Amino acid sequence: MNNRRKLLVALGAGALAAPFGSLAQQQGKVWRIGFISSTSHRSGQGDVDAIVRGLRKLGYAEGRDFAFELRWADGNMKLVAGFAAELVRLKVDLIVVRSTIAALAAKSATQSIPVVFTMVSDPVSTGIVNTLARPGGNL
């Protein structure tokens, strides 16, 4: 994994930890993390593994503290918007997306569920966030 990708994964894992830390006192809740990738399971699983490792370092365990709802588009971009809508219907606690198309789909699907995005080249010009300094909204 190249250094830029490692940095993006580390930042995403750090951002994922924030909602857990502020709500850690709620014993017994398993936080549901929705994950949408426009790629295949094979090429995107490394990002999921990095998130799990990051959360594990913070004392969280998969199955006990959090669980994933994984959605893989396998290159079929037509599936991504449906995945975002499905995760909103499932009432996940957080959505992690791995492409510009998935970030735009999640933004359209919810204004209340926090969304963490990676693998987005220019979130301002694509309309995902207002500015990098003050993204606004739930992304």
N, C-alpha and C positions, 0 to 999 in steps of 0.2 A: 504494500500500500504506500503510495507516495506521501510526502510530508504534508502537502496541502489537504489531501483527503483525510489524513490522520487528524489534522487540526480541525477540520469541519466535523468529523465524528466526535472528537473530544468536546468541542463547543456544544454540539447537539446533546451529548450525554450530560454535560453540565446544565444545560437548559432544562433537560428532563428532570433533573434532581430538584430544582426549585419548587415545583408544585408538591413534591413528596415531602420536602422538608417543612413546609409551612403547614402541612396537614398530618404530620407524623403522630400527633397525639390521638388520632382516631384509630384505636386498636381494632384489628380484625378486618379492615377494609382492604380489599385487593383492588388496586388501581388498574384500570383497563387502558392500555395504550394501543391506539389504532395506528397501524403502519401501512402506508401506501407507497409502493414502488412501481414505476412504469417499466422496470426491467424484470428479469426472472429471479426466482428464488436463489438460483445459483450465484448470480452476480451481485445480489443485494444482501444476502445473508450476513456478510461481513459487517455491514452497518448495524444490523440487529445484534450481532454478537458483541460489537463494541459498546452498544448501549447497555446490554446486560452486564458486561464487565465493569463499566463505569458505575452503574447502580450498585453492583455487588461491592465495589470498593467503598461505597457510602453506607454499606450495611443492609441493603435491600436484597431480598431473595425473590427470584422468579417463582411464581406459584403462591408464595406466602404474602408478598407485598404488592406484586404487580403481575399482570398477565398481558400477553399480546393478542391483538386481532390483526393478523398479517394478511395483506392483500397484494398480490403480484399480478401485474398486467401483462407480463411477458411480451412487451413491445406493442400491445394493442391499446393505444391511447384512448380508444372509445370506451374502455372499461373504467377508466380512472374516475370520471365524474360519478358514476354509479357506486364505486367503492366509497367515495367521500360521503355520499348520501347515506349509504348503508351504515357506515361508522357513526354518523350522527344519529340515525335511528336506533342504533345499539347503545347510544348514550355513553360512549367511551369518555374517559376523563381527559385524554390528551390525544392529539393526532400528530404523528410524525410523517412527513412526506419527503420523497426523495427525487423530486424533479420540479421543474417550473410548472408543467401541466398539472401535476398533483397539488402543488401549492395553490394554484389558481382555482382548482376544483374544490379544495378544502375551504378556501376563502369564500367561495360562492355558497358552499353547503352550510356553513355555520359562522355565526358572529360571537358565539359564547364559549365554545370549546377551544382551549389553547392549541395552537398549531405551531410546531417546530419544523422548519424546512432546511434541507440540505441539498446540495447539487443544483443550486439555482445560481445562474451566472450574474444576473443583474436584477435583483428584486424590486428596485425602484422603477426602472424603465418598463418592466413588465407589469407594473401596477400591483404587485403583491403587497408592498408596503409604501407608505408615504415618503419616508426618508429612513436612512439607516440609523440616524441619531434618535429619531422619534418615530418608530414604525407605526404606532397607532393600532387600534383594534386588538385582535387576539392572535396575531401572527408575530 
